[in-house]
Amino acid sequence: LNRRALYERAERLLGDPATGRAPLVILFADLDRFKAVNDNHGHHVGDRVLADIGRLFAGSVRDTDLVARYGGDEFLLILRDTNLAEAASLAERLQKALADWSRRESVDLSPSVGLGQYPDHGADLKTVIERVDQAMYRSKLARGGGGILQVGQATPTGAAP
């Protein structure tokens, strides 16, 4: 999905009486060192890499979850019926899957990840996404990439970049 389609589907999900205000986990992933892909190999290769990673992420979650390219080299996943601990495990699996893909493709990438939960970390989707984006950015600063940080958590976890 692109950002607009993500928001449309997420808003329907949030408004679904069957879902009610059930918790949703938001996972925000930014690709570390992606700029080097475009700089060294060209934007046509960068576009292929983004498409491959989008498919990798989408293939790593359930059909009921939402996966979107949020912008540039950022991906957003909205996970239903998932708690933060399960989402952190998924983030670690995504890191490993991307590391395996990177080795096969000879592309040096890792994801920095922020995690948060609706409605615990914000009353609306936009607020939760902003807080999760900030957690991802703090993780990247603290680890130099490849970390996983939950909203409100002090120290990132995850694989080394």
C-alpha angles and dihedrals in degrees: 000000000000122000096269094050090046092055092046093052094040092052090051089049092050091048095047109114089212089060096036109167093329111152118270122192118222117206117192116192126187119189111237115222094007093135088067090059091059093040096048102033107021134253093280089064091043090054091051091048092052091049091048092049092047089055091045092053094043090050090052097060138056124273089249092060123086123232123185141165099241098191139313106345095342127112128191125202125190111200122199124207091010131123126213094260091054090046091052089053089050090050089054090049090050090051091052093045091050091047090052091047091047092053092049093047096038091235118135106224139135131172125242107206137202122192132196141154134235123251095009095063099036142357093238138029095253092056093048091049091051091051092046090049089053090050090051091050092049089050091052092049094047097045104025087239139324098067132129118216129178120212106270094017117123103206128042122232130196140083122328113257 
